[in-house]
Amino acid sequence: MSDLSPEQQLAKMQREWDQRALENARFFVNTAQTEWTDEEFFRTGECTVAEQILTDMINICQGRDPRKMRVLEIGCGAGRVTRALAGIFGEVYAVDISGEMVRQARGALARLPNVHIEQNNGQDLSVLGNLRVDFAFSTIVFQHIPSKAVIESYIRDVHRMLRRGGLFKFQVQGDPTFERDPDDTWLGAGFSDEEAVELALRTGFDPRYRHGAGTQDFWLWFFRRSLARQRAVLKWRHFKRRLAERRARLAAAIASQTASSAGRDNHSG
Ligand SMILES: C[S@@+](CC[C@H](N)C(=O)[O-])C[C@H]1O[C@@H](n2cnc3c(N)ncnc32)[C@H](O)[C@@H]1O
């Protein structure tokens, strides 16, 4: 259990990520090296996009022309992946909790007119107003967030902004068992496969594919459900809950009847 209020936890996240960004932003974004040239650093972003986006264009674009798509990136850091996204999609909107990361990302990507980077409050996308997006993406961000409530708040807000049927592809820590400080902003909260499915159902998504459960690289494909489908899922879950309650009541009634008739048998014997 955290000793901090949600506000204190957000403030700690922002403070610590600003400190990391001031100390060595690129290292804390990608710890494979302490020093990065521009070329090396942004090449790793191209690799991430080659692995996670270019191999998956059917799910991401769903027949749309990527140059006509608007995409969202949560936790853009120093713009490593943002730059690669901007080479593929029409418009990229990116947010990050750290003002210093945002400053550095804006500086590095200033020449890309289709990139818009904002500092956000660390828990939702209200800074982007009523923007609508066709695809949302996040990598190496939720694995650092200590609060599951904050992660859920982001997922709910992506649901608000994403077009129906659209994909939110993101990575979380997939090992929920390791010991960690509940306010640690480096080792964040982990999700089991079951928790990930529950999370999707609660927030209006279909958790169609999942990869890497039990590892740090647990990738989730959450497709935004249509209203009719979401209603049907909620109805079905309600029906299943009622059925389980009825079964439990019936089992309890049978058990108490068996116990009382056993008592009568003993008495008469
Ligand atoms: C390891 S870096 C990864 C940056 C980028 N996703 C990449 O792969 O290059 C993690 C980033 O997540 C940001 N971050 C951490 N907690 C956040 C939160 N609650 N909301 C938004 N951004 C957050 C940090 O400021 C940092 O820039």
The ligand as an ORCA input file, in Angstrom:
! r2SCAN-3c Opt
* xyz 0 1
  C      11.806      4.894    -20.340
  S      11.095      6.370    -20.958
  C      10.437      5.794    -22.521
  C      10.161      6.921    -23.478
  C       9.571      6.470    -24.816
  N       8.336      5.766    -24.641
  C      10.535      5.611    -25.576
  O      10.302      4.398    -25.656
  O      11.497      6.134    -26.086
  C       9.632      6.531    -19.946
  C       8.915      7.847    -20.184
  O       7.643      7.757    -19.556
  C       7.360      9.003    -18.975
  N       6.378      8.776    -17.899
  C       6.560      8.151    -16.726
  N       5.426      8.161    -16.001
  C       4.500      8.805    -16.765
  C       3.139      9.129    -16.570
  N       2.486      8.823    -15.450
  N       2.504      9.781    -17.557
  C       3.149     10.161    -18.714
  N       4.451      9.877    -18.930
  C       5.111      9.193    -17.974
  C       8.704      9.488    -18.456
  O       8.722     10.876    -18.225
  C       9.616      9.040    -19.573
  O       9.772     10.040    -20.532
*
